[in-house]
Amino acid sequence: MKNFVSNSQESVRMFKSDFLESLSKVHYTVPLYIFVPVIAFCVYKYYSVSLSILLFLGLFAFGLFVWTLIEYIMHRFVFHYVPKDKPWAMRLHFIFHGVHHDYPSDAKRLVLPPSVSIPLALLFYFLFKSILPLNYIWGFFPGFIIGYLFYDISHYAIHHFNFKGRIWKQIKQHHMLHHYQDPGKGYGVSSPLWDKIFRSDFIKK
């Protein structure tokens, strides 16, 4: 059975409650207002503990790299977890990701709303802080958050902008195949790297 896909830019209602409905929608620039100050604060904290610039660059790059893996894992194993024998889980799947596949052009549901992104950011912050050596979080976390912002904004752009550059066209093609050819492949949004490693990539002509 073919999945329902609407090409309309309408924003379908998900909740009876106006308050919950408002929490499910967000303008694509909102993540920048929330997380750019977080990045600036982390950089300031790193500077205040007087660690080396080279170490900062290494931690930043590592945080960015780790984000690409987290993006892939969450998209594949969390957002696409579809237990058809559990109605409550199917409802959660629709709220978190299924609605995006049904209405991929809905501009208000292309970036994570703060009601989801802030708790997730806090969860990852405390997780990485508990793992990394003292004060390394201040170099690692900005790279991780930059990766998230790139993912969120590029996801919006993929669905609403026409790209000229070859690399951006390839990234858009990869994600459009995920939507319109096979949602069981192409889980990388900002990069197809992990799809190639874990063999969930498309055979592209």
N, C-alpha and C positions, 0 to 999 in steps of 0.2 A: 504494500500500500504506500503510495507516495505521500510524503509529509506535506502538510499545509505550509505554504510560503506566500506571504503577501508582499507585493512590491510597493504598496501604499506607504506614505510617510506618516500615516495616522499613528497615534499613540493609544493602543488598546488599553482599556481599564482592566486592572488586575485585582483591585481590592474594593470592597464595599465602603470601607472607611476612607474618608477624604484624607485623613492624616497619614495613614499607611500608603495611600496612593501617592501622596506628595513625596514621601521618602523614597519611592521607587524611580523617581525621575530627576535628572540633573542636567544642567547645561555643560557642554564639553569643556569649558574653561575652568569650572569649579575646582577640579583636582589641582590645578596650578595654584590657585589662591590658598589652598589648604597645605600643600606639600612643599612648595618652594620655600616658605618660611622655615619648615622643618629642616630642609637641606641646609639653609643658611645657618640655622642654630647648630646643627651638627658640625659644620665646618668651623664655626666659632669655637665650639667646645674642643675640637681637635687642636686648633691653634693654641688654645689656652693651656693644654697639657704638654705643649712643646715637643711633640713627636716630629720625626723628619718628614719632609715633603715627599721624598721617594717612597716612604712607607705609606703615606696617604694615597699616593697615586696607585700603589699596588693594592691597597685595601679597597679603594674606589673601584678599580677594574674588577677585582674579585667579587665585590657586591653586585656589580652590573652583570657579571657572568652568572652568578647564582640566581639572579632574578630571571634570566632566560630559562633556566631549568624549572624554577618554581612556576613560571607562566605556563610552561608545557604541562607539568604535572597537574596543576589545578584545572587547566582546560580539559585535559584528557580524562582524569580520574575523578574529579569533583563535579565540574560543570556538565560533563557528559555521563554522569552516573544515572542510568535510567532503569530502575527496577520496576518493570511493568506490573509485577504482582503486588506492589505496595502503593496504593492510591495516595497516601500522605507523602511518600517520597517522590512520586510523580508530580505532585503539586509543588513541592519544593524545587524540583528540577525546572518546572515551568517558570517559577518566580525568578530563580537565579540565572537561568540561561535559555530555557526552552522558548520563552517569549521573544528572545533575540533571534532565534532561528525562524520563528513564525513571522516576525515583523522585523527583518534585518535593516530596514531603512528608517526605523523609528529613531529620530535624532536625540530624543530625551533618554534613551536607554542604550547608548553606545559606550558610555564610560561608567565605571562603578560609582554608585551614589555614595555619599559620605557615610550613610548608615551602614554600609558594608566595608568601604575602603579604610575608614578610621579604625574600627575594631581589628581588621586584618593587619593593618600596619602596626598596631600596638602588640598584637600577638607575635608577629615576626620580630619586632624590636626586642621584646623580652626573651624570645627564643635565642636570637643571635647574641644578645648581650650575655646570656648565660653560657654560651659556648666559646665565644672569642676571648682572648686575653684582655686584661684591664685596659680600658680606653680605646681599644681597637674598633669598637662599635661606631665611634664618631667618624672614622674614615670609611668603614664598610657600608653603613646604613645610607649615606648620601648616594652612593653608587647604586644600591638596591632600589632606592626610591626614584632615582633618575630612570632606571630601567622600567619601573612601573609607569611613570608618567609617559615615557616614550610609547609603551604598549597602549595605554589608554587613549592618548591623542592620535597616535597612528591608526588605531582601530576606528576611531571616528572618521579620520581622513580617508581610510580605505573605502568606507561605505559612502562617502559624500563628495570626494574630490576626484578629478581626472588627472592622473599623473603623466608627466612627460618623460622623466628619467627612467632608464632601463631597470635599475634596481627596484625602484618603487613600483614599477609595473609588474615585476616578478612577485613582489610581496603581495600586491593586490590580487594577482592571479591566484596565488597560493591560497589566500583566504576565501576568495570567491568560489574556488573549487570545493572548499570545505562546506560552504553554504549550499551550493547548487548542484554539486556532483556526488559527494560522499562525506557526510558529517563524521564518519568513522575514520577519517584521515585528515591530515593537515591541521594539527592542533596548535602549531606555532603560529602566532599572529604577527609579532614584530620580526620574527626570523624563522626560517624553515630548518635551522640547524639541528634541533633535537628530533624533528621528524625524520631527517636523514639518518641520524644515529640510531633511533629506535624503529626504523623501517615503517613509519606511518606516513611517508611522503607519497605524493601522486607521481605517476609516470607522466611527465610533461613533455609535450612536443615542442 
